[in-house]
Amino acid sequence: MSLSPVSNAPKSASYDVVIVGGAMYGSSVAWFLADNPDFDGSVLVVERDLTYEFTSTAHTNSCMRQQFSNEINVRVSQFAAEYVKNFRAFMGDDPRVPELALHSYGYMYLADTDAFANVLRENQKIQQACGAGTKFMTVEEIGRDYPFYNLDDIIGGNHNLIDEGYFDGNTLFDWWKRSARETGVEYITNEVVAMTLNSAGTRVESVTLKSGEVINCATVVNASGPRAVLTSRMAGIEIPVEPRKRYTFIFAAEKPLDRDLPLTIDPSGVHMRTDGTYYLAGCPPDDDPAVDYDDFDQDFSIWENKAWPAIATRIPQFEAIKLINSWAGHYAYNTFDQNAILGPHTEVGNFIFVNGFSGHGFQQSPAMGRGTAELITYGEYRTLDLSPFNYARIIENRPFVEKAVI
Ligand SMILES: Cc1cc2nc3c(=O)[nH]c(=O)nc-3n(C[C@H](O)[C@H](O)[C@H](O)COP(=O)(O)OP(=O)(O)OC[C@H]3O[C@@H](n4cnc5c(N)ncnc54)[C@H](O)[C@@H]3O)c2cc1C
């Protein structure tokens, strides 16, 4: 089916659901709504920049893992693996839909202290109880399977070779957009600049577009990524989400490894993994403030002084490496507990969050999109109970602590 070009003007003055932001999360919620036979409402997705150039989605490392410390985060990622592995079936067996890549070379969480090794052991039990393949490996076992690591300072590590590694989330995103549009979801290129609430302040009645149109809505979904706080403020709501820079480096090795490099979480805070014939590394800056929404400047001193030394120390064979590409992207960083904020606001009941995913939002998009569509359709979660991510925890000061945050 050929789709008409995306317009900047909505076809209607009223929609059941208006989604603010049309990248990974806006498109996930839109697709799961459109795919649900019990949902027969109208959906408008408003996206301010259809090139997606400055989104988190365009800067992701596209990895998934089962190595979390909370059961619900494990289960959310397990649905991602199921979804990716059965993508065409989830897309109604559409013959145009490709199979998606999922390279399960695993994550390798390395511990250099007894305290962290114990955290890894506890996490492994939680993951195993959920059916994940995580194993705690001794230094000898790690050295046997991955002889290229320098393990002098390492006590042990957690590793899982099942449904953990890289997945092709960008193709998934493209198909969500396309399929949602083909099923009747309307995307426009425009920006939501204001919202009007009812007199009691309990419902958003309309959103105002940059071009001036006022659109009535029954439900509004905040899928604005690092800009989530700006969208929330339009409804008088504060959320603890800010843009934080994360750096990614692609490098070639003069002597490539003879096997895949698992996504290795080094105790230094640097992570690295196989990336086709190259390697990918990433890390936060030591000083990690909120940044300007438009600041994507690269800082090569982070490569020189932090990433490269950590890489060459952990894998001596990587002493001779060449930087091929790099970028800085923004996490929608939840400063409260680095976990998703999901579901309705406690007072403005038709304002729905899909925000604050920090560094694990790509893999969470199938489960969180499905759950949000259930919430909008049925008023409750029907598959996974995603209520631990509720906004209420923020105003009640109950952090949802996830020990495995990257
Ligand atoms: C460097 C980096 C590495 C990452 N690696 C991983 C990983 O390996 N695994 C993983 O699971 N996750 C990872 N993530 C996180 C993941 O990429 C994000 O959680 C996810 O892409 C968030 O998608 P989003 O749709 O919420 O936000 P975004 O992709 O930022 O999209 C938000 C959209 O909202 C639009 N918008 C904002 N305000 C308005 C408005 N007022 N009106 C209209 N449109 C608006 C924006 O233009 C944008 O298109 C990484 C992120 C980064 C930055």
The ligand as an SDF file (V2000), in Angstrom:
LIG
                    3D

 53 58  0  0  0  0  0  0  0  0999 V2000
   23.4010    6.8040   23.0720 C   0  0  0  0  0  0  0  0  0  0  0  0
   22.1780    6.0190   23.4280 C   0  0  0  0  0  0  0  0  0  0  0  0
   22.2570    4.6350   23.5100 C   0  0  0  0  0  0  0  0  0  0  0  0
   21.1160    3.8900   23.8330 C   0  0  0  0  0  0  0  0  0  0  0  0
   21.2150    2.5270   23.8500 N   0  0  0  0  0  0  0  0  0  0  0  0
   20.1210    1.7770   24.1640 C   0  0  0  0  0  0  0  0  0  0  0  0
   20.2040    0.3650   24.1280 C   0  0  0  0  0  0  0  0  0  0  0  0
   21.2330   -0.2230   23.7950 O   0  0  0  0  0  0  0  0  0  0  0  0
   19.0860   -0.3420   24.4710 N   0  0  0  0  0  0  0  0  0  0  0  0
   17.9320    0.2670   24.8450 C   0  0  0  0  0  0  0  0  0  0  0  0
   16.9710   -0.4280   25.1630 O   0  0  0  0  0  0  0  0  0  0  0  0
   17.8200    1.6190   24.8460 N   0  0  0  0  0  0  0  0  0  0  0  0
   18.8780    2.3750   24.5140 C   0  0  0  0  0  0  0  0  0  0  0  0
   18.7900    3.7400   24.5020 N   0  0  0  0  0  0  0  0  0  0  0  0
   17.5100    4.3710   24.8900 C   0  0  0  0  0  0  0  0  0  0  0  0
   16.5090    4.3990   23.7370 C   0  0  0  0  0  0  0  0  0  0  0  0
   17.1460    4.7540   22.5350 O   0  0  0  0  0  0  0  0  0  0  0  0
   15.3970    5.3950   24.0860 C   0  0  0  0  0  0  0  0  0  0  0  0
   14.8540    5.0340   25.3520 O   0  0  0  0  0  0  0  0  0  0  0  0
   14.2840    5.4320   23.0750 C   0  0  0  0  0  0  0  0  0  0  0  0
   14.7740    5.6070   21.7680 O   0  0  0  0  0  0  0  0  0  0  0  0
   13.3270    6.5640   23.4490 C   0  0  0  0  0  0  0  0  0  0  0  0
   12.3860    6.7730   22.4090 O   0  0  0  0  0  0  0  0  0  0  0  0
   11.3350    7.9590   22.5790 P   0  0  0  0  0  0  0  0  0  0  0  0
   10.3510    7.8010   21.4640 O   0  0  0  0  0  0  0  0  0  0  0  0
   10.8180    7.9860   23.9730 O   0  0  0  0  0  0  0  0  0  0  0  0
   12.1990    9.3000   22.4620 O   0  0  0  0  0  0  0  0  0  0  0  0
   12.8000   10.0140   21.1660 P   0  0  0  0  0  0  0  0  0  0  0  0
   13.3800    9.0280   20.2500 O   0  0  0  0  0  0  0  0  0  0  0  0
   13.7100   11.1020   21.6130 O   0  0  0  0  0  0  0  0  0  0  0  0
   11.5300   10.6300   20.4860 O   0  0  0  0  0  0  0  0  0  0  0  0
   10.7740   11.6860   21.0300 C   0  0  0  0  0  0  0  0  0  0  0  0
   10.0520   12.3540   19.8740 C   0  0  0  0  0  0  0  0  0  0  0  0
    9.1560   13.3480   20.3620 O   0  0  0  0  0  0  0  0  0  0  0  0
    9.1960   14.4510   19.4580 C   0  0  0  0  0  0  0  0  0  0  0  0
    8.6650   15.6180   20.1840 N   0  0  0  0  0  0  0  0  0  0  0  0
    9.1390   16.1380   21.3480 C   0  0  0  0  0  0  0  0  0  0  0  0
    8.3820   17.1640   21.7430 N   0  0  0  0  0  0  0  0  0  0  0  0
    7.3940   17.3050   20.8200 C   0  0  0  0  0  0  0  0  0  0  0  0
    6.3000   18.2000   20.6640 C   0  0  0  0  0  0  0  0  0  0  0  0
    6.0480   19.1570   21.5860 N   0  0  0  0  0  0  0  0  0  0  0  0
    5.5040   18.0700   19.5840 N   0  0  0  0  0  0  0  0  0  0  0  0
    5.7350   17.1020   18.6620 C   0  0  0  0  0  0  0  0  0  0  0  0
    6.7640   16.2390   18.7400 N   0  0  0  0  0  0  0  0  0  0  0  0
    7.5770   16.3310   19.8190 C   0  0  0  0  0  0  0  0  0  0  0  0
   10.6660   14.5400   19.0690 C   0  0  0  0  0  0  0  0  0  0  0  0
   10.8560   15.2670   17.8740 O   0  0  0  0  0  0  0  0  0  0  0  0
   11.0270   13.0590   18.9450 C   0  0  0  0  0  0  0  0  0  0  0  0
   10.8380   12.5770   17.6230 O   0  0  0  0  0  0  0  0  0  0  0  0
   19.8870    4.5430   24.1430 C   0  0  0  0  0  0  0  0  0  0  0  0
   19.7970    5.9280   24.0380 C   0  0  0  0  0  0  0  0  0  0  0  0
   20.9260    6.6580   23.6740 C   0  0  0  0  0  0  0  0  0  0  0  0
   20.7980    8.1450   23.5740 C   0  0  0  0  0  0  0  0  0  0  0  0
  1  2  1  0
  2  3  1  0
  2 52  2  0
  3  4  2  0
  4  5  1  0
  4 50  1  0
  5  6  2  0
  6  7  1  0
  6 13  1  0
  7  8  2  0
  7  9  1  0
  9 10  1  0
 10 11  2  0
 10 12  1  0
 12 13  2  0
 13 14  1  0
 14 15  1  0
 14 50  1  0
 15 16  1  0
 16 17  1  0
 16 18  1  0
 18 19  1  0
 18 20  1  0
 20 21  1  0
 20 22  1  0
 22 23  1  0
 23 24  1  0
 24 25  2  0
 24 26  1  0
 24 27  1  0
 27 28  1  0
 28 29  2  0
 28 30  1  0
 28 31  1  0
 31 32  1  0
 32 33  1  0
 33 34  1  0
 33 48  1  0
 34 35  1  0
 35 36  1  0
 35 46  1  0
 36 37  1  0
 36 45  1  0
 37 38  2  0
 38 39  1  0
 39 40  1  0
 39 45  2  0
 40 41  1  0
 40 42  2  0
 42 43  1  0
 43 44  2  0
 44 45  1  0
 46 47  1  0
 46 48  1  0
 48 49  1  0
 50 51  2  0
 51 52  1  0
 52 53  1  0
M  END
$$$$
